[in-house]
Amino acid sequence: MSELNILNNQDNLLDQGSGVCRRLRTKNSFSAFLGSADFWQEGSSTTAVYWCVDTMGSAGPDDHFAHAHICRAGRSCFKPRD
């Protein structure tokens, strides 16, 4: 899936309800505030920087950006949470 297709299908990926890939990280994922430890998975922060722990970079193994909106089921490198 190309980067453009992933971004165009962003709403579909969010609607699948599977949550983010277990390999996605952001500094916010290590803190628990705003009432939920998983709020960062919504991808609503305008300042969050995401990375993939498989690549330790801003792109996943499929060379597409790491972000809470697109690191979800349907992406080739997605790993579900246990």
Secondary structure, 3 states (H helix, E strand, C coil): CCHHHHHHCHHHHHHCCCCCCCCEEEHHHHCCECCECCHHHHCCCCCCCEEECCCCECECCCCCECCCCCCCCCCCCCCCCC
